[in-house]
Amino acid sequence: MKAVLGLEDGTYVVGDGFGKEGVTCGELVFATPTTGYEEALTDPSYKGQILLFTYPLIGNYGVNKASFQSSGIKAEGLVIRERCDHPSHNLSTRNLSQFLDDENASGICEVDTRMLTIRIRTAGTMRAAMIVGSDDGEKACELARKWQFPKDIVNQVTCRQPYEIPGNGPRVVVMDFGVKRSIVDNLAHRGAHTIVVPATTSAEQVMGYQPDAILLSNGPGDPENATNGIAVAKKLAGQLPIFGICLGHQIASLALGASTYKLKFGHRGANQPVIDLETGKVYITSQNHGYAVDPASIDGRDIKITHVNANDGTVEGMKNDALKVWSVQYHPEANPGPQDTNWFFDSMLQRIGGHHA
Ligand SMILES: NC(=O)CC[C@H](N)C(=O)O
């Protein structure tokens, strides 16, 4: 089936469509990991975004539900060079094409992903529209220009009801802005009594769960739009330890008075080098973000930058020891990506323990 992807700047590419027929709009972003397409497609942080993989062959190990980071595909669409229809993996239950069919998501392959990536890298992240079943490039570009990133995107991916994973360890409330399953798993595996609550939960409701700590999760969209999360973190900072991952790190920083800005094309990949300023160690990290904390906005505030990106110097972690706030921009849960920073969850539980000692 023919398909077309159009960008807001008038660029378009025609290729082979698969999955759902029709129009899909989103912000076109590129991700550079060589593996991990199941985890990325199901990562709720990609809601609102059309995901382009720079790696030229996608689908070669099929699809296995155990890798999912949420109930199903959350990215708006998929853009790839070559699609593998005959995967080889003992745990695979279907191929990529069947996966998109089952999930009602659209994909386009046989397009020049290098050219598209260079375009985004040069001009910045762009709005895009994909039409599966058409090759009308002008129409796709026009649809891209009309589309707006939804402000309430977190509400589209947060849980509807709270849920708990019982454990004998400390009680941790996870504010779900679109949490990845492996974050919850990392807490549960360490014995935390994990309570996942919707993004709209108030500070009073959070405290009603008698938590020992709060984890602000990852999630899609502009952190400034996560207004309830910011309000909760502002209110509870100083009362109990607060941790943040990715969007959660941005929310915690906003709550402490810092500001955030949009990166030109973001960091999405599995080999982003991060320097730990306290130890001098460099970690290779998994990342997926388009916004970052502005270091200039931290000047004069009681926030300490703990990690920076070795490629571009952007903020990758911060803390406020007095208020017991610790957060990281990268993904310690990996999935996909290297496990170098999995210690984050160990240190989290140690810090919570210290708080109650
Ligand atoms: N993975 C995330 O939590 C992403 C955070 C935020 N939506 C960003 O793009 O920067």
PDBQT file of the ligand as one rigid body, heavy atoms in Angstrom, charges set to zero:
ROOT
HETATM    1  N1  LIG A 401      10.659  10.383  28.515  1.00  0.00    +0.000 N 
HETATM    2  C1  LIG A 401      10.136  11.460  29.058  1.00  0.00    +0.000 C 
HETATM    3  O1  LIG A 401       9.670  11.466  30.203  1.00  0.00    +0.000 OA
HETATM    4  C2  LIG A 401      10.035  12.685  28.187  1.00  0.00    +0.000 C 
HETATM    5  C3  LIG A 401       9.828  13.969  28.921  1.00  0.00    +0.000 C 
HETATM    6  C4  LIG A 401       9.315  15.122  28.057  1.00  0.00    +0.000 C 
HETATM    7  N2  LIG A 401       8.061  14.783  27.456  1.00  0.00    +0.000 N 
HETATM    8  C5  LIG A 401      10.363  15.501  27.022  1.00  0.00    +0.000 C 
HETATM    9  O2  LIG A 401      10.164  15.253  25.869  1.00  0.00    +0.000 OA
HETATM   10  O3  LIG A 401      11.383  16.048  27.355  1.00  0.00    +0.000 OA
ENDROOT
TORSDOF 0
